[in-house]
Amino acid sequence: MSSEMGLRERKRRQTFAAVSEAAIGLFLERGFDKVSVAEVAAAAGISKPTLFRYFPTKEDLVLHRFADHEDEAARVVAAGRAAGVAPLPALRARFREGLERRDPVTGLCDDPRVRAYHALLYGTPSLVARLHGYQGRSEEALAAELGEGVGARVAAGQIIAVQRILAEENWNRIARGESARALYEEAVAAADQAFGQLARGLGREYGEVA
């Protein structure tokens, strides 16, 4: 039974990815507002009702790529604690790893396809508004992992905001024509500075950052 469920889950994920990629291709070619959901469904070879079972809104077709990252910060904190590492050092290490491998989530990626996707995302107001929902859920998941009460929520909000600002700064510079390779050292320094400020502001409870 578990094998069958695993197969269904893999097929479901494959369908998610295939439909999202078909949609993004159309949006990049013609613009988000000029492509209908029906056209996306036709391009993906599924019915419109089926598409909506996978993606409740048109915006979700683009933001599907962020779905796997919603609880990433929470997972990093949980794994860090299991290894005896405090939240902020664990999160900083993860962000620095992302910079090194040019993870698009860090904004430090100048692959033409990623640049085009980011231009679509940040150039479409409805997508930007929807993105805030994803970030809100990231905050909620992280706050739940950090602890209880207002303090955990405040800490989670600050951490997610810092990660967003770092990524946006990297992306803005990439969009202006700078290369990821040339920006790497500055991006690492900015991340270290930002997480250091977080550590000083949030206190030892969340871990010191050297």
Secondary structure by P-SEA (a helix, b strand, c coil): caaaaaaaaaaaaaaaaaaaaaaaaaaaacccccccaaaaaaaacccaaaaaaacccaaaaaacccccccaaaaaaaaaaaaaccccaaaaaaaaaaaaaaccccccccccaaaaaaaaaaaacaaaaaaaaaaaaaaaaaaaaaacccaaaaaaaaaaaaaaaaaaaaaaaaaaaccccccaaaaaaaaaaaaaaaaaaaacccccccc
